[in-house]
Amino acid sequence: MTLALGIDPGIATTGYGLVRLDSDGGLAAVSWGVLLTPKEDSLPARLESLYRDLRALLKKHKPDTCGVEKLFFQRNVSTAIAVGQARGVALLALHQAGLDVSEYTPNEVKQAVAGYGSADKKQVQDMVRVLLQLKEIPKPDDAADALAIAITHLNTKRY
């Protein structure tokens, strides 16, 4: 049994998803959600909050491995910089926890989960629901994305 953590980093909202790979090859969702930082806080305070919440999540669930979404080009430079800073904090927390971290582009996640690198968000979310045998698509979107990253990571490491 292997427990993988998927992270969809963001400064306001960071999605997380924990997926278990059972010895029979089956996948099961363990936990998912989002870590939020207050808009009114300064950037350093928001990064500290994200770091603290990630450390608590890691301590609670003790994942074996982790996948993080790679930063991709964004038209809004200030948004890209903030996401990059949140990614850096996440990578630091994961490294300090002793986890081997792999990174995946959005297209790699779409290809791995939906079988098509240009799949839309709804297709990926529905495949997450199917692959994890959930009754409904996980909410919010950032958590569903993080579960997709965890699935991608487990399937990539397996093969």
Z-matrix of the N, CA and C atoms (Angstrom, degrees):
N
C 1 1.443
C 2 1.529 1 108.79
N 3 1.326 2 115.86 1 133.53
C 4 1.457 3 122.60 2 178.76
C 5 1.517 4 108.64 3 -128.25
N 6 1.333 5 116.02 4 135.09
C 7 1.458 6 121.14 5 177.69
C 8 1.518 7 108.51 6 -109.47
N 9 1.342 8 115.81 7 119.86
C 10 1.465 9 121.29 8 -179.34
C 11 1.522 10 109.79 9 -111.40
N 12 1.317 11 114.51 10 139.82
C 13 1.456 12 122.79 11 174.97
C 14 1.520 13 108.13 12 -105.62
N 15 1.321 14 116.27 13 129.26
C 16 1.459 15 122.12 14 173.13
C 17 1.517 16 108.43 15 -107.34
N 18 1.329 17 116.81 16 137.54
C 19 1.466 18 122.00 17 -179.02
C 20 1.529 19 108.99 18 -125.22
N 21 1.334 20 115.59 19 128.00
C 22 1.464 21 123.43 20 172.46
C 23 1.531 22 105.54 21 -111.84
N 24 1.339 23 117.68 22 93.30
C 25 1.460 24 120.56 23 -169.57
C 26 1.533 25 114.02 24 -74.45
N 27 1.313 26 114.31 25 147.73
C 28 1.458 27 122.60 26 174.42
C 29 1.514 28 108.50 27 -164.94
N 30 1.315 29 117.05 28 157.04
C 31 1.463 30 119.69 29 -178.76
C 32 1.531 31 111.15 30 -77.54
N 33 1.320 32 118.45 31 -39.80
C 34 1.467 33 121.33 32 179.08
C 35 1.529 34 110.93 33 -84.06
N 36 1.329 35 115.32 34 -41.64
C 37 1.466 36 121.51 35 -175.87
C 38 1.523 37 109.28 36 -137.80
N 39 1.309 38 116.43 37 122.79
C 40 1.458 39 122.18 38 173.24
C 41 1.516 40 107.79 39 -114.36
N 42 1.327 41 115.78 40 119.99
C 43 1.457 42 119.88 41 178.48
C 44 1.519 43 110.59 42 -84.98
N 45 1.332 44 115.67 43 145.85
C 46 1.462 45 120.19 44 173.97
C 47 1.522 46 109.16 45 -135.61
N 48 1.308 47 115.27 46 149.99
C 49 1.452 48 121.03 47 177.22
C 50 1.513 49 109.51 48 -149.61
N 51 1.303 50 116.33 49 132.48
C 52 1.465 51 121.91 50 177.90
C 53 1.521 52 108.67 51 -111.76
N 54 1.331 53 114.85 52 125.65
C 55 1.456 54 121.29 53 -178.62
C 56 1.524 55 108.33 54 -126.82
N 57 1.335 56 114.84 55 134.35
C 58 1.461 57 121.56 56 179.71
C 59 1.531 58 109.26 57 -101.21
N 60 1.322 59 115.07 58 132.53
C 61 1.458 60 121.50 59 172.18
C 62 1.517 61 106.58 60 -100.91
N 63 1.324 62 116.33 61 114.55
C 64 1.460 63 121.16 62 -178.71
C 65 1.522 64 110.92 63 -81.80
N 66 1.321 65 116.49 64 164.32
C 67 1.470 66 121.61 65 -177.42
C 68 1.528 67 111.79 66 -62.92
N 69 1.339 68 117.83 67 -23.06
C 70 1.468 69 120.63 68 178.05
C 71 1.528 70 112.07 69 -86.66
N 72 1.340 71 117.43 70 3.35
C 73 1.463 72 121.48 71 178.74
C 74 1.510 73 114.21 72 91.80
N 75 1.330 74 117.27 73 -3.49
C 76 1.458 75 120.95 74 179.84
C 77 1.528 76 112.17 75 -75.93
N 78 1.313 77 115.37 76 151.49
C 79 1.464 78 121.81 77 177.68
C 80 1.525 79 109.59 78 -109.08
N 81 1.330 80 116.27 79 143.25
C 82 1.468 81 120.69 80 177.79
C 83 1.523 82 109.21 81 -142.32
N 84 1.322 83 115.40 82 134.80
C 85 1.464 84 120.69 83 175.22
C 86 1.518 85 108.34 84 -74.24
N 87 1.310 86 116.24 85 131.63
C 88 1.457 87 121.96 86 179.36
C 89 1.521 88 110.68 87 -101.80
N 90 1.332 89 115.89 88 -46.70
C 91 1.464 90 121.13 89 -178.70
C 92 1.525 91 108.46 90 -162.65
N 93 1.328 92 116.11 91 151.59
C 94 1.454 93 120.80 92 174.81
C 95 1.518 94 109.54 93 -156.50
N 96 1.315 95 115.17 94 159.76
C 97 1.459 96 120.36 95 179.90
C 98 1.514 97 110.61 96 168.08
N 99 1.312 98 115.05 97 -161.05
C 100 1.459 99 120.45 98 179.85
C 101 1.526 100 109.95 99 -135.35
N 102 1.326 101 114.27 100 151.17
C 103 1.455 102 122.26 101 171.86
C 104 1.519 103 105.70 102 -106.80
N 105 1.321 104 116.94 103 124.10
C 106 1.464 105 122.27 104 -175.85
C 107 1.515 106 110.62 105 -109.95
N 108 1.325 107 115.79 106 145.13
C 109 1.461 108 120.08 107 173.65
C 110 1.523 109 108.08 108 -119.17
N 111 1.329 110 117.41 109 140.78
C 112 1.469 111 120.97 110 -177.43
C 113 1.534 112 112.33 111 -67.41
N 114 1.328 113 116.14 112 129.33
C 115 1.466 114 121.95 113 -179.56
C 116 1.518 115 112.59 114 -58.60
N 117 1.316 116 115.99 115 -33.22
C 118 1.465 117 119.70 116 -175.35
C 119 1.529 118 112.89 117 -77.13
N 120 1.320 119 117.39 118 -12.62
C 121 1.467 120 120.57 119 179.22
C 122 1.530 121 110.83 120 -76.89
N 123 1.314 122 115.86 121 155.92
C 124 1.461 123 121.06 122 175.29
C 125 1.523 124 109.19 123 -68.61
N 126 1.334 125 116.95 124 161.10
C 127 1.460 126 120.78 125 178.55
C 128 1.527 127 111.98 126 -57.25
N 129 1.348 128 119.00 127 -46.96
C 130 1.469 129 117.58 128 178.19
C 131 1.535 130 112.72 129 -59.48
N 132 1.320 131 117.38 130 -38.15
C 133 1.470 132 120.53 131 179.18
C 134 1.525 133 110.69 132 -66.94
N 135 1.329 134 116.84 133 -38.11
C 136 1.465 135 120.55 134 178.99
C 137 1.532 136 110.43 135 -66.97
N 138 1.318 137 116.62 136 -40.90
C 139 1.463 138 119.98 137 178.69
C 140 1.529 139 111.11 138 -65.75
N 141 1.319 140 116.08 139 -38.90
C 142 1.465 141 119.93 140 177.05
C 143 1.526 142 110.82 141 -64.39
N 144 1.326 143 116.98 142 -41.97
C 145 1.460 144 121.74 143 178.23
C 146 1.529 145 110.77 144 -61.33
N 147 1.325 146 116.51 145 -44.66
C 148 1.454 147 120.90 146 178.24
C 149 1.529 148 110.70 147 -61.62
N 150 1.318 149 116.71 148 -44.98
C 151 1.461 150 121.83 149 179.10
C 152 1.535 151 110.95 150 -59.82
N 153 1.309 152 116.34 151 -47.67
C 154 1.467 153 121.89 152 -179.09
C 155 1.537 154 110.61 153 -61.77
N 156 1.342 155 116.62 154 -44.87
C 157 1.464 156 120.42 155 -178.66
C 158 1.531 157 111.43 156 -67.33
N 159 1.334 158 116.94 157 -38.49
C 160 1.468 159 119.77 158 176.76
C 161 1.523 160 111.47 159 -64.30
N 162 1.323 161 116.45 160 -42.44
C 163 1.471 162 120.33 161 178.50
C 164 1.536 163 110.38 162 -60.72
N 165 1.316 164 116.97 163 -41.77
C 166 1.472 165 120.70 164 178.65
C 167 1.531 166 110.78 165 -64.63
N 168 1.321 167 116.85 166 -41.33
C 169 1.464 168 121.59 167 178.56
C 170 1.532 169 110.58 168 -62.63
N 171 1.317 170 116.16 169 -43.85
C 172 1.466 171 120.98 170 179.06
C 173 1.526 172 111.45 171 -64.40
N 174 1.314 173 116.36 172 -40.28
C 175 1.462 174 120.75 173 179.50
C 176 1.533 175 110.91 174 -65.99
N 177 1.323 176 116.13 175 -39.43
C 178 1.473 177 120.82 176 -178.30
C 179 1.530 178 112.07 177 -69.01
N 180 1.335 179 117.40 178 -46.00
C 181 1.464 180 120.39 179 -171.14
C 182 1.531 181 114.50 180 -99.47
N 183 1.316 182 118.05 181 -22.47
C 184 1.464 183 122.58 182 178.85
C 185 1.535 184 113.09 183 48.75
N 186 1.346 185 116.82 184 60.65
C 187 1.473 186 118.60 185 178.82
C 188 1.523 187 111.30 186 -65.66
N 189 1.335 188 115.04 187 157.25
C 190 1.460 189 121.73 188 179.43
C 191 1.522 190 112.20 189 -88.26
N 192 1.318 191 116.65 190 -26.70
C 193 1.453 192 122.33 191 -172.96
C 194 1.516 193 109.49 192 -156.32
N 195 1.340 194 116.28 193 166.41
C 196 1.456 195 118.29 194 -173.96
C 197 1.524 196 112.17 195 -150.25
N 198 1.322 197 114.90 196 145.02
C 199 1.460 198 122.64 197 172.48
C 200 1.518 199 108.79 198 -123.99
N 201 1.328 200 116.47 199 141.05
C 202 1.462 201 122.57 200 -178.79
C 203 1.522 202 108.09 201 -129.40
N 204 1.325 203 116.24 202 140.95
C 205 1.460 204 119.30 203 176.58
C 206 1.519 205 109.95 204 -70.92
N 207 1.336 206 115.61 205 134.01
C 208 1.462 207 121.73 206 176.04
C 209 1.518 208 109.26 207 -73.91
N 210 1.294 209 114.84 208 150.06
C 211 1.457 210 120.99 209 175.52
C 212 1.522 211 107.58 210 -72.33
N 213 1.310 212 115.58 211 131.68
C 214 1.452 213 119.71 212 177.08
C 215 1.518 214 108.36 213 -117.89
N 216 1.309 215 116.48 214 164.38
C 217 1.465 216 121.49 215 -175.69
C 218 1.524 217 110.98 216 -56.20
N 219 1.306 218 115.82 217 133.20
C 220 1.461 219 121.26 218 173.95
C 221 1.519 220 108.33 219 -126.25
N 222 1.314 221 115.96 220 146.04
C 223 1.459 222 120.64 221 -179.91
C 224 1.522 223 111.22 222 -68.64
N 225 1.317 224 116.26 223 -32.94
C 226 1.459 225 120.90 224 -178.76
C 227 1.531 226 108.73 225 -90.14
N 228 1.317 227 115.99 226 106.16
C 229 1.466 228 120.85 227 -175.05
C 230 1.526 229 111.40 228 -62.39
N 231 1.326 230 118.46 229 -40.90
C 232 1.467 231 119.87 230 -178.50
C 233 1.530 232 111.04 231 -65.49
N 234 1.333 233 117.28 232 -34.61
C 235 1.466 234 120.44 233 176.05
C 236 1.522 235 109.86 234 -66.87
N 237 1.323 236 116.78 235 -44.06
C 238 1.470 237 120.81 236 179.82
C 239 1.526 238 110.94 237 -61.25
N 240 1.331 239 117.45 238 -40.18
C 241 1.462 240 120.83 239 179.32
C 242 1.525 241 110.43 240 -65.43
N 243 1.330 242 117.39 241 -44.45
C 244 1.471 243 121.06 242 179.77
C 245 1.523 244 110.91 243 -63.22
N 246 1.340 245 116.86 244 -42.88
C 247 1.469 246 120.06 245 177.86
C 248 1.526 247 109.65 246 -63.64
N 249 1.317 248 116.94 247 -40.44
C 250 1.463 249 120.78 248 177.62
C 251 1.517 250 112.22 249 -61.24
N 252 1.330 251 116.63 250 -38.87
C 253 1.464 252 119.70 251 177.85
C 254 1.527 253 110.64 252 -67.24
N 255 1.333 254 117.18 253 -39.95
C 256 1.470 255 120.83 254 177.53
C 257 1.529 256 110.09 255 -65.03
N 258 1.331 257 116.70 256 -40.27
C 259 1.471 258 120.95 257 176.56
C 260 1.523 259 110.83 258 -60.34
N 261 1.331 260 115.79 259 -41.80
C 262 1.461 261 119.94 260 179.33
C 263 1.511 262 112.37 261 -61.38
N 264 1.326 263 116.03 262 -43.20
C 265 1.467 264 120.69 263 177.65
C 266 1.529 265 110.01 264 -62.87
N 267 1.340 266 116.60 265 -42.73
C 268 1.465 267 120.25 266 179.81
C 269 1.526 268 110.37 267 -63.51
N 270 1.329 269 116.87 268 -45.98
C 271 1.463 270 120.13 269 179.79
C 272 1.523 271 111.47 270 -61.02
N 273 1.318 272 117.03 271 -39.33
C 274 1.462 273 120.91 272 177.77
C 275 1.531 274 110.95 273 -62.79
N 276 1.340 275 117.09 274 -48.96
C 277 1.464 276 120.87 275 -179.40
C 278 1.532 277 111.10 276 -60.55
N 279 1.330 278 116.55 277 -41.82
C 280 1.465 279 121.00 278 -179.92
C 281 1.528 280 111.22 279 -66.36
N 282 1.320 281 116.22 280 -43.05
C 283 1.471 282 120.44 281 178.28
C 284 1.526 283 110.90 282 -63.38
N 285 1.325 284 116.43 283 -44.20
C 286 1.466 285 119.59 284 179.19
C 287 1.527 286 112.09 285 -62.63
N 288 1.338 287 116.40 286 -27.27
C 289 1.466 288 120.26 287 177.79
C 290 1.525 289 111.70 288 -80.54
N 291 1.329 290 116.75 289 -0.30
C 292 1.455 291 120.71 290 177.63
C 293 1.514 292 114.64 291 82.27
N 294 1.331 293 116.88 292 16.68
C 295 1.461 294 120.21 293 -177.97
C 296 1.525 295 111.57 294 -88.76
N 297 1.313 296 114.93 295 141.79
C 298 1.451 297 121.68 296 170.77
C 299 1.526 298 105.80 297 -82.99
N 300 1.323 299 117.28 298 121.20
C 301 1.462 300 121.72 299 -173.92
C 302 1.524 301 110.11 300 -108.79
N 303 1.322 302 115.42 301 132.69
C 304 1.460 303 121.61 302 172.72
C 305 1.521 304 107.85 303 -113.71
N 306 1.335 305 115.76 304 151.10
C 307 1.456 306 120.43 305 -177.62
C 308 1.525 307 109.97 306 -120.52
N 309 1.337 308 115.85 307 142.77
C 310 1.458 309 122.24 308 -175.38
C 311 1.521 310 110.10 309 -134.07
N 312 1.330 311 115.66 310 137.45
C 313 1.461 312 120.04 311 175.18
C 314 1.531 313 108.70 312 -75.89
N 315 1.321 314 116.96 313 159.81
C 316 1.470 315 119.22 314 175.71
C 317 1.532 316 112.41 315 -55.41
N 318 1.334 317 118.11 316 -39.54
C 319 1.469 318 120.05 317 179.77
C 320 1.525 319 111.99 318 -67.01
N 321 1.326 320 117.45 319 -35.41
C 322 1.470 321 120.23 320 176.74
C 323 1.526 322 110.51 321 -64.80
N 324 1.322 323 116.97 322 -39.18
C 325 1.469 324 121.07 323 178.43
C 326 1.528 325 109.91 324 -66.34
N 327 1.319 326 117.10 325 -45.64
C 328 1.473 327 121.03 326 178.98
C 329 1.523 328 110.66 327 -59.59
N 330 1.329 329 116.42 328 -44.28
C 331 1.467 330 121.01 329 179.76
C 332 1.523 331 110.75 330 -62.65
N 333 1.328 332 117.24 331 -44.37
C 334 1.462 333 121.56 332 -176.51
C 335 1.528 334 112.70 333 -69.66
N 336 1.316 335 116.89 334 -35.63
C 337 1.471 336 120.25 335 -174.28
C 338 1.526 337 112.27 336 -92.76
N 339 1.332 338 116.38 337 -43.78
C 340 1.467 339 120.25 338 -175.19
C 341 1.532 340 112.84 339 -103.36
N 342 1.351 341 117.29 340 -10.45
C 343 1.449 342 119.84 341 -179.89
C 344 1.514 343 113.92 342 81.54
N 345 1.348 344 116.59 343 9.73
C 346 1.455 345 121.41 344 -176.43
C 347 1.521 346 108.31 345 -150.60
N 348 1.325 347 116.90 346 117.15
C 349 1.461 348 121.67 347 -174.61
C 350 1.511 349 115.57 348 -65.65
N 351 1.335 350 117.20 349 -13.20
C 352 1.468 351 120.37 350 177.34
C 353 1.527 352 111.69 351 -111.22
N 354 1.322 353 116.63 352 20.53
C 355 1.471 354 120.65 353 178.80
C 356 1.520 355 109.45 354 -59.38
N 357 1.330 356 115.86 355 148.56
C 358 1.466 357 118.40 356 177.65
C 359 1.526 358 109.59 357 -85.27
N 360 1.315 359 114.59 358 168.04
C 361 1.468 360 122.14 359 -175.69
C 362 1.533 361 111.73 360 -55.20
N 363 1.320 362 117.48 361 -42.32
C 364 1.467 363 122.02 362 -178.54
C 365 1.529 364 110.78 363 -63.98
N 366 1.327 365 117.62 364 -40.92
C 367 1.470 366 120.79 365 178.76
C 368 1.527 367 110.90 366 -62.41
N 369 1.323 368 116.11 367 -44.15
C 370 1.465 369 120.54 368 -179.93
C 371 1.528 370 109.93 369 -64.68
N 372 1.324 371 117.12 370 -45.70
C 373 1.457 372 120.53 371 -179.50
C 374 1.520 373 111.46 372 -62.74
N 375 1.318 374 117.58 373 -38.41
C 376 1.462 375 119.76 374 179.34
C 377 1.525 376 110.61 375 -68.69
N 378 1.331 377 117.88 376 -36.72
C 379 1.467 378 120.43 377 176.76
C 380 1.530 379 111.20 378 -67.90
N 381 1.323 380 117.27 379 -35.28
C 382 1.475 381 120.33 380 174.33
C 383 1.525 382 108.84 381 -59.17
N 384 1.329 383 116.48 382 -46.17
C 385 1.464 384 121.37 383 178.81
C 386 1.530 385 110.72 384 -58.47
N 387 1.326 386 116.65 385 -46.48
C 388 1.469 387 121.36 386 -177.96
C 389 1.534 388 110.73 387 -66.53
N 390 1.335 389 116.72 388 -49.92
C 391 1.462 390 120.25 389 -176.74
C 392 1.522 391 113.18 390 -62.60
N 393 1.326 392 116.27 391 -31.93
C 394 1.472 393 120.24 392 -179.40
C 395 1.527 394 112.32 393 -97.79
N 396 1.326 395 116.30 394 5.27
C 397 1.465 396 123.04 395 178.35
C 398 1.525 397 112.34 396 52.43
N 399 1.343 398 115.02 397 48.80
C 400 1.460 399 121.53 398 177.86
C 401 1.520 400 109.75 399 -97.37
N 402 1.321 401 116.38 400 151.58
C 403 1.465 402 120.48 401 179.56
C 404 1.524 403 112.22 402 -72.79
N 405 1.326 404 115.45 403 -32.35
C 406 1.457 405 120.37 404 -178.05
C 407 1.521 406 109.83 405 -133.81
N 408 1.333 407 115.41 406 160.81
C 409 1.461 408 120.90 407 174.59
C 410 1.531 409 107.55 408 -65.37
N 411 1.324 410 117.60 409 130.91
C 412 1.471 411 120.14 410 179.75
C 413 1.533 412 111.04 411 -60.99
N 414 1.293 413 115.81 412 142.55
C 415 1.465 414 122.45 413 178.57
C 416 1.509 415 108.69 414 -122.61
N 417 1.309 416 119.10 415 152.54
C 418 1.458 417 127.93 416 -7.64
C 419 1.526 418 111.14 417 -75.47
N 420 1.339 419 115.86 418 179.68
C 421 1.463 420 121.98 419 -176.26
C 422 1.523 421 112.90 420 -54.67
N 423 1.332 422 117.46 421 -39.17
C 424 1.466 423 120.74 422 -178.48
C 425 1.530 424 111.36 423 -63.20
N 426 1.327 425 117.11 424 -33.84
C 427 1.466 426 120.75 425 177.98
C 428 1.523 427 110.30 426 -71.48
N 429 1.337 428 117.18 427 -41.69
C 430 1.465 429 120.70 428 177.06
C 431 1.530 430 110.27 429 -61.93
N 432 1.327 431 116.95 430 -40.12
C 433 1.461 432 121.09 431 177.19
C 434 1.527 433 110.79 432 -62.70
N 435 1.318 434 116.98 433 -40.94
C 436 1.464 435 121.24 434 179.76
C 437 1.532 436 110.65 435 -65.79
N 438 1.327 437 117.63 436 -38.96
C 439 1.467 438 120.16 437 175.88
C 440 1.526 439 110.04 438 -62.87
N 441 1.330 440 117.10 439 -39.49
C 442 1.468 441 120.93 440 177.65
C 443 1.529 442 110.71 441 -62.26
N 444 1.316 443 116.57 442 -38.68
C 445 1.464 444 120.77 443 177.83
C 446 1.533 445 110.37 444 -65.45
N 447 1.336 446 117.38 445 -41.91
C 448 1.464 447 121.05 446 177.98
C 449 1.529 448 111.01 447 -63.26
N 450 1.330 449 117.55 448 -41.32
C 451 1.469 450 121.54 449 177.58
C 452 1.528 451 109.71 450 -62.59
N 453 1.324 452 116.07 451 -46.47
C 454 1.467 453 120.95 452 178.42
C 455 1.523 454 110.20 453 -57.22
N 456 1.315 455 115.98 454 -45.47
C 457 1.458 456 120.63 455 -178.32
C 458 1.531 457 111.27 456 -62.57
N 459 1.315 458 116.99 457 -47.06
C 460 1.470 459 119.78 458 -179.60
C 461 1.524 460 111.36 459 -62.65
N 462 1.317 461 116.77 460 -43.61
C 463 1.466 462 119.85 461 -178.91
C 464 1.527 463 111.66 462 -69.50
N 465 1.322 464 117.07 463 -34.68
C 466 1.468 465 120.41 464 177.86
C 467 1.519 466 110.52 465 -68.28
N 468 1.324 467 116.96 466 -44.61
C 469 1.463 468 120.70 467 -179.08
C 470 1.524 469 111.75 468 -68.07
N 471 1.326 470 116.22 469 -29.54
C 472 1.462 471 121.26 470 -177.82
C 473 1.529 472 111.40 471 -69.94
N 474 1.328 473 115.92 472 -32.74
C 475 1.476 474 119.91 473 -174.52
C 476 1.452 475 110.00 474 -107.78
